[in-house]
Amino acid sequence: MSTPSIAIRILLGEQVHELVTYPYAYRSLMALIYDTIYIDDFGDCKGIGRCGTCHVHILEGDESLLIRHGNETTTLNKMPSIEDYSRLSCNIEIIEKLNGATIRVVNDGDLGLY
């Protein structure tokens, strides 16, 4: 039986990145974005969930992707551009529920979107 692929659309400013991966191919969405798109200053704490540099907005996808985990809410509450659909990508697993999701990378450094 073959492993199902996961297609994810990542928005970074005007750029659209269509990524295809497999369940658990990366430890988190942050690692996938870091490894494939190469964004400066993205994921600075390498997945601890404290720095907030991997902030994303889940624009389309399974509603369960909006459930925050661990210290994610505490970290997000310290940041300027938080929405109900804000997440830290280091807390999002690469699972089948990500298939078809559209995610915008947020640049909180200058208080806006990339």
N, C-alpha and C positions, 0 to 999 in steps of 0.2 A: 504494500500500500504506500503510495507516495505522500509526502508531507505537503499540506496545502500552502500555497504562497500567500503572502500578505502584501497588498499594494497600499501605499500610503502617499498622500499628496502633502508636501511640505511647502508652505508659502514663506518666502524670505524676501521682504520688500516686493519688488515687481517680479522676482524670480519664482518659478514654480518648479519644484523638484519632485519627480515621480520616482519613488523608491519602491523596490520590491525586495522582500526578505522572507524569512521563514520563522515560525514560532521559536522563540528562545535563541535565535541566531546571535542576538546581542543581549546583554544583561538588562538593557533599558532602552527606551526611545532616545534618551540623551546620548547614549553610546552610539546608536545607529546614526543619528544626526551628526555627531562629532566626527565619526569615522568616514562619513560619505560626503558631507557638505563643507566641512572645514570652516566653521565660523569662528572668527577671532573672539576670545574671551567668553566662549560658550562652555558651560559645564565646568567652571573653575574649581569647584570643590570635588569634582570627579564622582558625583553621585551620592554625596552624604545628605543632600537636601537642605543645606544651610545657606548657600550663597545666593540662590535665586537666579543665577545666570542662565539657567536652562528653562526659563519661564516660557510657556506656550499657551495658546488659546486653541481649544478643541472646537473647531467650527462645524464639523460634520462628523458623525460617527455614532457608535453605540453609546447610549446614555450612561452605561456603567463606567465609561472612560472619564466621566466627570467626578467620580468618587475619589476624594483625596485621602491619602494614607499617611500615617506616622506624623512627623513634625511639619508636613507640607503646609497645613493651614497656618501655623505659626509663622513660617517663613514668608508665605504669600501675603499675610496681613501686614508685613513690614514694607511692602512694595507699593509703588504708585499706581500701576495700571492693572489692577486686579478686577476681574469679572467673574461671574458665576461659572464661566467656562474656562477659567484659568487653572493650569496645572504646572507642576514641575515635571519636566520630561524624564528626570532621573527616577521618578516614582511610577512610571508607566511601563509595564511589562510588554514585551513583544509577543503578543498573543493574537489569536484569530479575530478577536473583537476589534482589533485595529484595522482590519481589512476594510478598505474603502473610506477611511477617515481622512479628513482634511484638517491640517494643523498649521497654525501660524506661529512662527518664532517671534517672540516679543523682545524688543530691545529696551529694557528698563533703564539703561545707562543714560539715555537722553530723553527719558520719559515718553517714549512713543513706540510705534511699531517699526520694524525694519522696513 
